[in-house]
Amino acid sequence: MAASSRSGVSGKLWLLATGVVIAIALYTGGWFYAASLLKEQTLALLGSQQKNGISAECTDAEYRGYPFRIGLFCSRVAVDDRQNGISGTFGALRSAAQVYNPGHIVWELDSPIEMRTSHGLTVSTVWENFQSSLITRLSGVERAAFVIDNSKTSFVSSATGQTFDISAAHTEIHLRQNGPDLDAALSLDKTNTVMKDMPRLLPQVDAKIDVTLAGRAGMIDGSDPNGIALHGTKGELRTLSADLGQGRLLTISGPFSFDERGYLSGKLRVKVEQIDAWRNSLGEAFPEIAPTLETAARMLSALGGGKNASLDLTIRNGKVMAGGLIQIGEIPPI
């Protein structure tokens, strides 16, 4: 090969290498600039909720993931909703999104978390694994999904002194903006409920909730001025089910609302399958109300004509009435 040809090839290679280096340098500079900008915007977003009485903190906030990902990392997360009297602290946060698809974010959160309300309720949760994904758009979060394995949640009421724990082998939560409304679905597998210093109250249960909250789409990303409080909220409960196995299934559905004081109202349809089995299970857990359960089981059997039954309940400001006439209980405000 002539010297001039070798020189031409070498020049082209040198130009190619130079172009690659420049491209890498520009990409690197752009990535770190975007990370710096995102960090500033994140901190500004957290601070922007101050006008709504909500403060949030992402301790040691930084963006990582170069070269192909970008994600926010925090050593600790804290939220304080002073307007609604709710505060919470969380463990370390790790998130990531592909550079070519920044609107799809996956993240993990470490336990424990602890939340407190001004009504004296404390909720603390630990888990083995917590993973989530978010689909975002310019106006905020469009969809969110959460998967939690082997969780245990403790509820403590300073007002009543009551304490109980709920544990679940597997939990899934799905949230979706549906215009101005929020669609939410929750499933709990192999759930156990235990009162302090007492044996397990009920058999292991699988539970599901499918609900729409009218006008509350902003709850999914914190843009709702009412935060996560349900006061003044209306919705449609498509289904709430509890399955104890062996055919023992309870389902509830219907429209509902909470007033500004937190009292529940609604018209709900309750379906019970295997009435006698439910009576026996609840009677073993709560022997002091066994006679009442016996009476209720007979009434339900008469309404359903056998092992299964349906009952329409009307709830007005927390007062539960069967058939809209006979008060059978009362639900305290949230």
GIDA-V353830 format. One record per helix or strand of 2 or more residues. SS is the DSSP state (~ for helix, > for strand). FROM is the first residue (numbers start at 1). TO is the last residue. Records with the same first field share a line. If there is no record, write none. Layout:
SS = FROM-TO + FROM-TO
This chain:
~ = 3-52 + 217-220 + 275-285 + 287-304
> = 54-59 + 62-64 + 69-74 + 76-81 + 86-90 + 93-98 + 101-109 + 113-117 + 121-126 + 129-137 + 140-157 + 163-178 + 181-195 + 205-213 + 234-245 + 248-258 + 264-273 + 309-316 + 319-322 + 326-330
